[in-house]
Amino acid sequence: MALFSLKRNWWKKKQQDSKGHPPESTACRRGKSLSPRQNFDQVREAEKAYETVKRGVATISLDKISGSVGRYTDFDKHFRLNGSGTKERLQSLTTAMQNGKSIPPISLYQIKGNYYIVDGHHRVTVARNLKQSTIRANILELLPSEETAENRLYLEKIDFRDQMGINNIVDFTEPGQSAYLFRQVASHQQFLAERQAPGKVTLQEAGIDWYRSIYLPLKTLIQNSGLPRSFPDRTVDDLYLYISSHQWQKESKRAYGIGIDELIPRDMESFREKMAHKKIEEYPEMKRDITIFILINVDGTQERRILDKLFALPEVIELHSVHGSIDLVVKAVLSRDLLASDAEVISQFTHSSLRCIKGIKSTQTLIPGLSLVKPTR
């Protein structure tokens, strides 16, 4: 994967936006975009989606059903239908579904992330009325051939998914990233083959095991860490690629985030072994605490007010007013994700929580190199 600095790109975008340049819309970034409520024929023509692939029966979210094939004028945005026999048909289906009777899957056409009803409009209406979130469907996908960056990226993602035999796409946002995922799976295939007879492990078998035992655990760690909130223009899978490629596929030294090695070993199979016997609720957090001391000089006439404001900060665990060249001593514990540097987190805390307090003249931050603490009696 071409090395990209996630935070740098995000910060550059924020700077551009702050200078008065409007952020690009999704349609501008990703090429031609159409309202999902447009009729199926318009969407198909715009995407040049003519090649079909049978995807079989799957459970999909009702929210992803965007319209209908041939009947897009017959119902509203809530898929409420009108017409002869509609009420009786809906009542019959409602009774059957409430009684737990087996209902045949509906039929859908898929164009990228949107689905269009071929058969089963009443079943969709009843499922929505019953507050169901998913429905079983037989899916025929129509692959887009319109030459856009968005379509090329989409086809790359589903090609990787299909070759691995997994159910869901890995949702990266930069082209060319599947090459790194293929290398991970090929490495895992070799590892599994060494444990079994050579040639007995197919790429798809390795891909399915990689997805379950390596990809999903690391993705869950990233999701639980809150790290994606720092990168609003990136997906969790972008972060998976960034972290995993640097841990397992690059021999690069880091000037930050050293604690990540303890959580995510440099060897991919060691990570797999470490996570194999853990339940999801037992996964470790991708965070580390930093203890710092801050020496503060203040306007003496406002010291009492400043003491109250500082002591109210959740990060502050001790606060002392002292005599001498320093007015206040603060002990604070900050939490950082394993990709951030200590300096970055400390700088953000001091600027956003301390120096904005009226009456604080100066601050000096100390990070203890060695701490000896006697047990409390």
C-alpha positions as CSV (number, residue, x, y, z in Angstrom):
1,M,0.0,0.0,0.0
2,A,1.3,3.4,-0.9
3,L,2.2,5.1,2.4
4,F,-0.4,7.7,3.2
5,S,-0.5,9.9,6.3
6,L,-4.0,9.7,7.5
7,K,-3.9,12.6,9.9
8,R,-1.9,14.8,7.5
9,N,-4.5,14.3,4.8
10,W,-7.3,15.0,7.2
11,W,-5.6,18.1,8.5
12,K,-4.9,19.5,5.0
13,K,-8.5,19.1,4.1
14,K,-9.6,20.9,7.3
15,Q,-7.2,23.7,6.4
16,Q,-8.6,24.0,2.9
17,D,-12.1,24.1,4.2
18,S,-11.2,26.7,6.8
19,K,-9.9,29.0,4.0
20,G,-13.3,29.3,2.5
21,H,-13.1,26.4,0.0
22,P,-16.2,24.4,0.3
23,P,-15.6,20.7,0.9
24,E,-16.1,18.4,-2.1
25,S,-19.5,16.8,-2.2
26,T,-19.6,13.0,-2.4
27,A,-20.8,13.3,-5.9
28,C,-17.7,15.4,-6.9
29,R,-15.3,13.1,-5.1
30,R,-16.7,9.9,-6.4
31,G,-18.0,10.9,-9.9
32,K,-21.5,10.8,-11.2
33,S,-24.1,10.2,-8.5
34,L,-27.8,9.5,-8.8
35,S,-30.7,9.7,-6.4
36,P,-31.5,6.1,-5.3
37,R,-35.2,6.9,-5.8
38,Q,-34.8,7.3,-9.5
39,N,-36.3,4.5,-11.4
40,F,-34.2,1.4,-12.1
41,D,-33.9,1.9,-15.8
42,Q,-32.3,5.4,-15.3
43,V,-29.8,4.1,-12.8
44,R,-28.9,1.1,-14.9
45,E,-28.4,3.2,-18.0
46,A,-26.3,5.8,-16.1
47,E,-24.0,3.1,-14.6
48,K,-24.0,1.0,-17.9
49,A,-24.8,-1.9,-15.7
50,Y,-25.5,-4.8,-18.1
51,E,-23.3,-7.7,-17.1
52,T,-25.0,-9.8,-14.4
53,V,-23.8,-12.1,-11.6
54,K,-26.0,-14.4,-9.6
55,R,-25.3,-13.7,-5.9
56,G,-27.8,-16.2,-4.5
57,V,-29.9,-15.8,-1.4
58,A,-28.8,-13.5,1.3
59,T,-30.2,-11.4,4.2
60,I,-30.0,-7.7,3.5
61,S,-31.0,-4.6,5.2
62,L,-34.4,-3.1,4.2
63,D,-32.8,0.3,4.3
64,K,-30.7,-0.7,1.2
65,I,-33.8,-1.3,-1.0
66,S,-33.9,1.9,-3.0
67,G,-36.6,1.3,-5.5
68,S,-38.4,-1.0,-7.9
69,V,-38.0,-2.5,-11.3
70,G,-40.9,-1.4,-13.4
71,R,-43.2,-0.2,-10.5
72,Y,-41.3,2.8,-9.1
73,T,-44.4,5.0,-9.5
74,D,-46.7,2.5,-7.7
75,F,-45.4,3.2,-4.1
76,D,-44.1,6.0,-2.0
77,K,-40.8,6.3,-0.1
78,H,-42.2,4.0,2.6
79,F,-43.1,1.4,0.0
80,R,-46.8,1.8,0.7
81,L,-48.7,0.4,-2.3
82,N,-52.1,1.2,-3.8
83,G,-54.2,-0.8,-6.1
84,S,-56.8,-3.5,-6.2
85,G,-56.4,-6.3,-3.7
86,T,-53.5,-4.5,-1.9
87,K,-55.2,-4.4,1.5
88,E,-56.2,-8.0,1.5
89,R,-52.8,-9.2,0.3
90,L,-51.0,-7.1,2.9
91,Q,-53.3,-8.5,5.7
92,S,-52.7,-12.1,4.6
93,L,-48.9,-11.6,4.6
94,T,-48.9,-9.8,7.9
95,T,-50.8,-12.6,9.6
96,A,-48.4,-15.2,8.1
97,M,-45.3,-13.4,9.1
98,Q,-46.6,-12.7,12.6
99,N,-47.3,-16.4,13.0
100,G,-43.8,-17.3,11.9
101,K,-44.7,-19.0,8.7
102,S,-41.9,-19.4,6.1
103,I,-42.1,-16.7,3.4
104,P,-40.2,-17.1,0.1
105,P,-37.3,-14.8,-0.5
106,I,-38.0,-11.7,-2.5
107,S,-36.2,-11.0,-5.7
108,L,-33.8,-8.1,-6.1
109,Y,-31.6,-6.5,-8.7
110,Q,-28.4,-5.0,-7.2
111,I,-26.4,-2.0,-8.6
112,K,-23.5,-1.3,-6.3
113,G,-24.9,-0.6,-2.8
114,N,-28.5,-0.2,-3.9
115,Y,-31.2,-2.9,-4.4
116,Y,-34.3,-2.8,-6.6
117,I,-37.4,-5.0,-6.1
118,V,-38.2,-7.4,-9.0
119,D,-40.7,-9.5,-7.0
120,G,-41.9,-9.1,-3.4
121,H,-43.2,-5.5,-3.1
122,H,-45.9,-6.6,-0.6
123,R,-43.4,-8.6,1.5
124,V,-41.2,-5.6,1.7
125,T,-44.1,-3.4,2.8
126,V,-45.2,-5.9,5.5
127,A,-41.6,-6.3,6.8
128,R,-41.3,-2.5,7.1
129,N,-44.7,-2.3,8.8
130,L,-43.6,-4.9,11.3
131,K,-40.4,-2.9,12.0
132,Q,-38.1,-5.6,10.7
133,S,-34.7,-4.4,9.7
134,T,-33.7,-7.2,7.3
135,I,-35.3,-9.5,4.7
136,R,-34.2,-12.6,2.8
137,A,-33.6,-12.0,-0.9
138,N,-32.5,-13.7,-4.1
139,I,-30.1,-11.3,-5.6
140,L,-28.9,-10.7,-9.2
141,E,-26.2,-8.1,-9.4
142,L,-25.7,-5.9,-12.4
143,L,-22.0,-4.7,-12.6
144,P,-21.4,-1.1,-13.5
145,S,-19.2,-0.5,-16.5
146,E,-19.3,3.3,-16.7
147,E,-15.7,4.4,-16.5
148,T,-15.5,6.3,-13.2
149,A,-13.1,6.2,-10.3
150,E,-15.9,5.1,-8.0
151,N,-16.8,2.2,-10.2
152,R,-13.2,1.1,-10.6
153,L,-12.8,1.1,-6.8
154,Y,-16.1,-0.8,-6.4
155,L,-15.1,-3.5,-8.8
156,E,-11.8,-3.9,-7.1
157,K,-13.4,-4.4,-3.8
158,I,-16.0,-7.0,-5.0
159,D,-13.3,-8.8,-7.0
160,F,-11.3,-9.3,-3.8
161,R,-14.4,-10.4,-1.9
162,D,-15.4,-12.9,-4.5
163,Q,-12.0,-14.4,-4.9
164,M,-11.7,-14.9,-1.1
165,G,-15.2,-16.3,-0.8
166,I,-16.2,-14.0,2.0
167,N,-19.6,-12.4,2.4
168,N,-18.7,-8.7,2.8
169,I,-16.5,-6.2,1.1
170,V,-13.4,-4.7,2.7
171,D,-14.4,-1.1,2.4
172,F,-11.2,0.8,1.6
173,T,-11.3,4.2,-0.1
174,E,-8.1,4.3,-2.2
175,P,-7.6,2.1,-5.3
176,G,-4.9,-0.5,-5.4
177,Q,-5.3,-1.6,-1.7
178,S,-6.5,-5.1,-2.5
179,A,-3.0,-6.0,-3.5
180,Y,-1.9,-5.7,0.1
181,L,-4.9,-7.8,1.3
182,F,-4.0,-10.5,-1.3
183,R,-0.4,-10.6,0.1
184,Q,-1.8,-11.1,3.6
185,V,-4.0,-13.9,2.5
186,A,-1.2,-15.5,0.5
187,S,1.1,-15.3,3.5
188,H,-1.6,-16.9,5.6
189,Q,-2.2,-19.6,3.0
190,Q,1.5,-20.5,3.2
191,F,1.4,-20.6,7.0
192,L,-1.6,-22.9,7.0
193,A,-0.1,-25.1,4.3
194,E,3.0,-25.6,6.4
195,R,0.8,-27.0,9.1
196,Q,-1.0,-29.3,6.7
197,A,0.1,-31.1,3.5
198,P,1.5,-28.7,0.9
199,G,-1.1,-27.8,-1.7
200,K,-4.0,-28.8,0.5
201,V,-5.0,-25.2,1.4
202,T,-6.7,-23.2,-1.4
203,L,-6.5,-19.5,-1.6
204,Q,-10.2,-19.2,-0.9
205,E,-9.9,-21.5,2.2
206,A,-7.1,-19.3,3.5
207,G,-9.1,-16.2,2.7
208,I,-12.1,-17.3,4.7
209,D,-9.8,-18.2,7.7
210,W,-7.9,-14.9,7.4
211,Y,-11.2,-13.0,7.4
212,R,-12.4,-14.8,10.5
213,S,-9.2,-15.0,12.6
214,I,-7.1,-12.0,11.6
215,Y,-9.2,-9.3,9.8
216,L,-12.2,-9.3,12.0
217,P,-10.3,-9.3,15.3
218,L,-8.1,-6.4,14.3
219,K,-11.1,-4.5,12.8
220,T,-13.0,-5.0,16.0
221,L,-10.0,-3.6,18.0
222,I,-10.0,-0.5,15.8
223,Q,-13.7,0.0,16.1
224,N,-13.7,-0.3,19.9
225,S,-10.8,2.1,20.2
226,G,-12.7,5.1,19.0
227,L,-9.8,5.8,16.6
228,P,-12.2,6.2,13.6
229,R,-13.5,9.4,15.1
230,S,-10.1,11.0,14.5
231,F,-10.3,10.2,10.8
232,P,-13.8,11.3,9.6
233,D,-12.9,10.9,5.9
234,R,-11.6,7.4,6.3
235,T,-13.2,4.0,6.9
236,V,-12.4,1.5,9.6
237,D,-11.0,-0.7,6.8
238,D,-8.6,2.1,5.7
239,L,-7.3,2.1,9.3
240,Y,-7.0,-1.7,9.2
241,L,-4.9,-1.4,6.0
242,Y,-2.7,1.3,7.5
243,I,-2.0,-0.5,10.7
244,S,-1.7,-4.0,9.4
245,S,0.6,-3.0,6.5
246,H,2.9,-1.2,8.8
247,Q,2.9,-4.0,11.4
248,W,3.1,-7.0,9.1
249,Q,4.3,-5.9,5.7
250,K,6.6,-3.0,6.1
251,E,10.0,-2.8,7.8
252,S,9.6,0.8,8.8
253,K,10.6,2.3,12.1
254,R,8.1,4.5,13.9
255,A,8.7,7.7,15.8
256,Y,5.4,7.3,17.5
257,G,2.9,4.6,18.6
258,I,5.6,2.2,20.0
259,G,3.0,0.7,22.4
260,I,1.2,-0.8,19.4
261,D,3.7,-3.6,19.2
262,E,2.6,-5.0,22.5
263,L,-1.0,-5.0,21.4
264,I,-0.5,-6.0,17.8
265,P,2.7,-8.2,17.3
266,R,4.9,-7.5,14.3
267,D,4.1,-11.1,13.1
268,M,0.6,-11.5,11.7
269,E,0.3,-15.2,12.8
270,S,1.4,-14.2,16.3
271,F,-1.5,-11.7,16.4
272,R,-3.8,-14.5,15.2
273,E,-2.6,-16.8,18.0
274,K,-3.0,-14.1,20.6
275,M,-6.6,-13.3,19.7
276,A,-7.7,-16.9,19.0
277,H,-8.8,-17.7,22.5
278,K,-10.3,-14.3,23.4
279,K,-14.0,-13.4,23.4
280,I,-14.8,-10.0,21.8
281,E,-15.5,-8.5,25.2
282,E,-12.0,-9.6,26.3
283,Y,-10.2,-7.8,23.4
284,P,-7.7,-5.3,24.7
285,E,-8.1,-1.5,24.1
286,M,-5.9,0.3,21.7
287,K,-5.1,3.0,24.2
288,R,-2.4,3.9,26.7
289,D,-2.4,6.3,29.6
290,I,0.2,9.1,30.0
291,T,0.9,10.7,33.4
292,I,2.1,14.3,33.2
293,F,3.0,17.1,35.6
294,I,2.2,20.7,34.6
295,L,3.8,23.7,36.2
296,I,1.6,26.8,35.9
297,N,2.0,30.5,36.6
298,V,-1.2,32.5,37.0
299,D,-2.6,35.9,37.7
300,G,-2.7,36.0,41.5
301,T,-6.0,37.8,41.5
302,Q,-7.7,35.0,39.7
303,E,-6.0,32.0,41.4
304,R,-9.1,30.7,43.2
305,R,-11.2,30.8,40.1
306,I,-8.5,29.0,38.1
307,L,-8.1,26.3,40.8
308,D,-11.8,25.5,40.5
309,K,-11.7,25.3,36.7
310,L,-8.6,23.1,36.7
311,F,-9.9,20.8,39.4
312,A,-13.1,20.3,37.4
313,L,-11.1,18.8,34.4
314,P,-11.6,15.0,34.3
315,E,-8.0,14.5,33.4
316,V,-6.7,16.3,36.5
317,I,-6.2,13.9,39.4
318,E,-4.1,16.2,41.7
319,L,-3.8,20.0,42.0
320,H,-1.5,21.8,44.3
321,S,-1.0,25.5,45.0
322,V,2.7,26.1,45.9
323,H,5.0,28.9,47.0
324,G,8.0,30.0,44.9
325,S,8.6,30.7,41.2
326,I,5.7,28.3,40.3
327,D,2.1,29.0,41.4
328,L,0.3,25.7,40.7
329,V,1.4,22.1,40.1
330,V,-1.1,19.8,38.2
331,K,-0.9,16.0,37.9
332,A,-3.0,14.7,35.0
333,V,-3.6,11.4,33.3
334,L,-4.2,11.6,29.5
335,S,-5.4,8.7,27.3
336,R,-4.1,8.3,23.8
337,D,-4.6,5.9,20.9
338,L,-1.6,3.8,19.9
339,L,-1.1,5.7,16.6
340,A,-0.8,9.1,18.3
341,S,2.4,10.6,19.9
342,D,2.7,11.7,23.5
343,A,3.6,15.2,22.3
344,E,0.5,15.4,20.1
345,V,-1.9,14.4,22.9
346,I,-0.2,16.7,25.5
347,S,-0.2,19.7,23.1
348,Q,-3.9,19.2,22.4
349,F,-4.7,19.0,26.1
350,T,-2.7,22.1,27.1
351,H,-4.0,24.2,24.3
352,S,-7.7,23.2,24.5
353,S,-8.1,22.7,28.2
354,L,-5.4,24.9,30.0
355,R,-4.2,27.9,28.0
356,C,-7.8,28.9,27.1
357,I,-8.5,29.6,30.8
358,K,-8.3,33.3,31.5
359,G,-5.6,34.2,34.0
360,I,-3.1,31.4,33.1
361,K,0.2,33.1,32.1
362,S,2.4,30.2,31.3
363,T,2.6,26.4,31.5
364,Q,5.5,23.9,31.5
365,T,4.8,20.2,31.0
366,L,7.0,17.4,32.5
367,I,6.7,13.7,31.6
368,P,8.2,11.4,34.3
369,G,10.9,9.1,33.0
370,L,10.9,6.8,36.1
371,S,8.3,6.8,38.9
372,L,8.7,5.1,42.3
373,V,5.4,5.1,44.3
374,K,5.1,3.8,47.8
375,P,1.9,1.8,48.5
376,T,-0.7,3.7,50.5
377,R,-1.3,2.6,54.0
